[in-house]
């Protein structure tokens, strides 16, 4: 086991993928000489050359269009979108081309493209640098959408995404890039948890708390805090947003009878809405209360000075737990 940051774990995973398959090509703005704005690709151009780690023009649509051509020719392009809010110029390429070519060609064409997207807030960044656009892509048939939350998963899941014959939107919570954890660099992908399977990261009996990405650690902190008040929370890290591992979520909800979902993105039409609806359909007779969503507000992402009021935090998540438990909460009008 090696202790490394989330960012270094991604770098190590990319290095292993590049070394293991000469058809893997990295592309993105400033990812070569600079090593990316977050230094995730630092040193890879020097090691593998400018034909494998390619600095591109500032054109997301052009980057994705080039990736489609490379995939047609048997390559496995790994595209970096520098910031979450920069992905929209490539939206047409992703949803109208990348997602549909396998289906349109009756299976004769595959699009093994990995699209890395640093996403979410918590770093005090400027406009267009802290968004959570994952629901757009989870809604699009033909795309896999995943979000890792810790260094160990980052190392393995980026390799699994690159090895997949499906196009993968790979969301990386940028606020977690400097968090350290244990990584097994000798681990075999064949023995690793499949990329589409959720993880139960804290066991509990009273409430199921489901999240992904940057809020997983906050959810774990909420479970510790709630335990001091006699409430047992089971925390699930989804890891995959399309497809969703409903088997793991359902098994938990059937035990606890209560569901809280939290994510940074706004509530309207979000991943939490789909989870709440689907779990209600599948587990209605087991639910003791309606599912609760704790999310970002339905507004454009606010200026950095206000983001702490926008992002779900420990107090807001615990308030959601109080709501689903029928305890005094912010919406009941009764203070605890």
C-alpha positions, -999 to +999 in steps of 0.1 A: +000+000+000+012+035-008-002+067+007-009+093-019-033+121-027-064+118-048-046+137-076-015+115-075-037+084-075-053+096-107-018+103-122-006+068-112-037+052-127-033+071-160+004+062-161-004+025-157-031+027-184-006+044-208+021+019-201-003-011-205-018-001-239-001+020-266-036+028-280-043+050-249-039+087-258-044+116-234-057+149-248-067+182-233-059+219-227-025+223-210-023+187-199+012+181-215+039+206-207+020+221-178+006+188-165-029+202-163-042+231-141-045+206-112-013+188-122-031+155-126-011+146-158+022+160-145+052+142-159+032+120-183+042+139-215+079+136-206+075+099-200+053+089-229+059+116-255+039+144-271+021+119-294+006+101-264-001+132-241-014+159-264-018+196-257-049+207-276-063+240-288-089+257-265-119+240-282-138+214-263-159+205-293-127+201-313-112+179-286-142+156-285-145+155-323-109+144-325-115+118-299-143+103-319-120+100-349-093+083-328-119+059-314-130+050-349-093+041-356-090+018-326-075+042-301-087+048-265-086+085-261-088+100-226-100+136-228-097+162-200-123+189-197-103+215-178-133+226-156-169+213-153-184+245-167-163+242-199-180+210-210-210+227-226-193+235-259-187+198-263-223+189-253-234+182-289-205+160-296-210+140-265-248+134-266-254+134-303-223+116-315-203+098-287-234+084-270-251+072-301-225+058-325-224+023-311-262+020-313-264+038-347-238+014-362-256-017-349-227-025-327-200-024-353-184+008-339-173+013-303-165+046-286-140+038-258-136+074-249-130+085-213-140+121-206-124+134-173-143+162-157-131+180-125-165+189-110-182+205-080-174+233-057-156+239-024-125+255-038-136+292-040-133+293-078-147+318-103-178+314-125-181+282-146-155+265-124-176+248-097-206+233-115-222+198-112-234+189-147-236+151-142-274+148-145-273+159-181-251+129-190-268+104-167-300+112-186-283+103-219-286+067-231-253+053-243-230+070-217-216+056-185-213+082-158-191+076-127-178+097-098-150+086-075-146+099-040-112+087-027-077+079-039-081+041-039-111+043-062-096+070-083-066+048-091-087+018-101-117+034-116-098+056-141-082+024-154-115+006-156-130+036-174-102+036-200-105-002-204-143+000-210-155-002-246-183+023-236-179+060-234-174+071-198-180+105-182-155+104-153-163+130-127-136+139-103-145+161-072-118+187-074-121+196-037-107+161-029-076+163-051-053+169-022-069+144+002-046+115+010-054+078+013-040+043+009-036+030-027-027-005-037-007+000-069-003-037-074-040-044-074-054-063-105-083-047-123-098-082-126-100-084-088-113-049-082-148-039-075-166-034-108-169+002-119-208+001-117-211-012-082-218+011-052-198+009-019-213+008+016-188+030+033-205+031+068-229+006+081-261+016+099-297+006+107-319+037+110-313+057+078-297+051+044-277+081+032-268+080-005-243+103-021-212+104-044-181+125-052-171+153-029-199+147-004-190+112+005-167+123+033-193+148+045-218+120+047-195+099+067-189+128+091-227+131+094-229+094+103-204+099+131-222+130+144-256+113+143-243+083+162-236+106+191-273+113+191-283+077+189-291+075+152-274+049+130-268+060+094-257+037+066-237+057+040-236+045+004-211+059-022-229+054-055-196+055-076-217+050-107-245+074-117-254+056-150-261+029-145-270+031-108-265+001-086-300-001-073-294-036-058-271-021-031-294+009-024-325-012-023-310-037+001-300-009+025-334+008+023-352-024+030-333-027+062-335+010+073-368+021+059-356+056+054-336+073+026-317+106+024-299+116-008-274+144-010-255+160-039-240+193-048-261+198-080-295+215-078-325+196-068-347+200-099-342+171-123-311+159-104-297+124-098-314+126-064-348+129-080-343+098-101-331+079-070-360+090-049-385+080-075-370+047-084-364+036-048-400+046-039-413+024-068-391-005-058-393-003-020-426+015-013-438-011+012-405-009+032-404+029+035-413+045+069-411+080+055-408+098+021-373+100+008-355+134+015-331+152-008-304+176+004-289+194-025-275+226-039-300+253-045-317+257-079-297+288-088-267+294-110-236+286-090-230+315-066-199+336-062-171+321-041-180+341-010-215+325-009-207+289-019-207+277+017-244+287+018-250+268-014-233+235-008-248+208+014-228+206+046-229+186+078-257+206+094-279+205+063-274+167+059-282+161+096-313+183+092-323+160+063-319+130+086-341+147+112-367+152+086-368+116+075-368+105+112-397+127+120-376+148+144-378+186+148-361+201+117-358+233+096-391+226+077-412+215+107-412+250+123-401+234+156-365+238+168-347+209+183 
